[in-house]
Amino acid sequence: MGSNFIPRHRPMQPIPFSQEGDRNHGVPAYQDTRDYLVHNHLDQSCYLFSAKQLGRTSRKFQALFPGEVSDAVKANPHPLVLNALWDSGVHTFDVASLGEMERVRRLLPFARLHYNHPGRQRKATTLAHERFKVRSYVVDDRAGLDQVLALGSRGMEITVRFKLGHRSAVYDFGSKFGAGPEEAVALLEQAKRQGVWTSLTFHPGSQCADPLAYADHLAAASQIAQKARVSLYRLNVGGGFPVAYERGSVRRVEDFFGTIRQGLDRYFAGARPELLCEPGRALVASSVSLVAEVVHVRKNGDVFMNDGVYGGFQEQTIMKTPLPTRVWRAGRLLASPRAPRNIFGPTCDPLDRLSVPFSLPVDIQPGDGIEFGLMGAYGSATTTCFNGIQPGDYVSVQNGFTGC
Ligand SMILES: Cc1ncc(COP(=O)(O)O)c(C=O)c1O
């Protein structure tokens, strides 16, 4: 590889927390949800973020994963989240757009950025290189490879994203991204000829149910590298680790990491690449809850609230699953028996309803607050202002509600 080197930017020294100065970004802080509710009206829904909970999850990932843990910014780019991840030891970020790069660089000037979105405009690739000093790019076709190679090879890492035909996840990323194994071999060979650092990646799909999906991809990665006669610099196993939105509904993250560890031993015993993962969902989901106000209850029990699928609940259109809930009235938790209730959001679109009936207290009434746990991933990140309804704000809480 000659004099090429992957710039590590700066070591993990204690870094000024934020360029913006305000550690809490002007976000009000409370002890817990009760504390927030007794001091605020719920006219607008609200995200309650716990840095403590995020630190706990992040440190668990870093302790158990047999490689480096980076964060997929798209799942939750809120400054509080990015700062808390940095504080917990996550210093590498998978960014998918110039906007994400701008945000991370402004908050965390020494963060390592990986531009792992293969469908890029040439202009975005060039700006990422020049303005944000990104030196690590994912490609999945010849045009994308040429785009990156045009920037020069010095200090560059090119990671080829490949796909297999599996479907064991809620989202099937293979329909949009990834080269087939044969094409991946060709791309890897071409990249190697240019003298860049060569790596492989895959993403088994978000909310992946089966640890063996990772083992299959590791086996395929080893074959691709062998056929291309490339000794991989790095293997990025993507994200996809699932969250137990229903208790016990998914395998533990330990099982996934154990399978990955075994796959590495089995398929890369001779030349072990550096291992990286870039979870979004499983890293951030449990650090945020969302409280929404009940605005109306129909005679048939249907519940209307001031947030819905055009707000923090976009994923309810894709994932048919209840979330953990608890219900507040005047600063106290309702303990009445529960019954299944349809929940509708505030817009006039009939699609604006949660995917399945949720079990709620039978005496729920307007003015009550429903708190949903595990709302940290793809919630506030994907919200809209449809029907003129403003997205909820963030507050920070010492002790968050996870529902677990
Ligand atoms: C390239 C890439 N990496 C990581 C992630 C994060 O995936 P997850 O939230 O399932 O962990 C995504 C999600 O879209 C992605 O596209």
The ligand as an ORCA input file, in Angstrom:
! r2SCAN-3c Opt
* xyz 0 1
  C     -25.437      2.227      5.023
  C     -26.248      2.104      6.272
  N     -25.631      1.804      7.419
  C     -26.290      1.696      8.595
  C     -27.664      1.907      8.646
  C     -28.363      1.782      9.974
  O     -29.195      0.669      9.977
  P     -29.981      0.246     11.290
  O     -30.707      1.454     11.766
  O     -30.873     -0.851     10.848
  O     -28.978     -0.241     12.289
  C     -28.373      2.197      7.465
  C     -29.807      2.412      7.508
  O     -30.433      2.873      6.583
  C     -27.639      2.306      6.240
  O     -28.243      2.603      5.106
*
